[in-house]
Amino acid sequence: MKKILVVFLFAGLFMSVNAQGNKQYGPVAGNYAVGISANPFLEYVGNFFGKSSSNIAPTANISRYNVSGKYFLSDNSAVRAGLGFGGTYTKSFLGNEDQNIKIDRGLGIYLALGLEKRIGNGRIQAFYGPSVGLNYLGNTDVYKYEEEPVAGTKLKETAGREFGLGIGGFGGIECFITQNIAIGTELGLGLLIESKGKSKTEYQDADDVLAGSKYTKMSFEFYDVPAQLSPKGKIFFLFYF
């Protein structure tokens, strides 16, 4: 049944593509575009045929997708912005005492801005431009006890905060499935500056303990994030309005 649904899906897309004739594709001045990562969808479709037992249908979860938007200043130029977000919150018991718990909280935020130039107006179009982005990563473990803990008991562990600045450029290609829907991919290359602080552990009635070392590093590479949100060949869908 799953395979039949997938066949009908792609057959529908194929007929939609052929029905477009010689119409012009792509945006014009004043258009907006919204993009999301296609990877969860492709994983889902791929697992239909791989008979994976963990084939979970994609949902509108920003932590999996990375969301981006564009506004077209002209037919072949646009300003673009992107957001990536990931968060964790887990609660577990300490040993066999269900009154004592550990809470793990994590947060990752990625922001990006860029200018885009486009080449071509057919079904397949290329694009490129400069970009800049910021990212933040943090994680904290909090320990809570039913009774007042004795001196030296661990209360909190805070990982070193990570900050990043990316300055560079991107280039990619889009293939229009219909006049308003495209699938594409892009690569980013640029200067990445990262800074990370020391981790800290807090204890009951005792001094805090710092571990690790604070550092700042620079690299010129094909970065994952933050200078744009579709790095290293990630595949995405774009919807034009």
Order of alpha helices (4+ residues) and beta strands (2+ residues): alpha-beta-alpha-alpha-beta-beta-beta-beta-beta-beta-beta-beta-beta-beta-beta
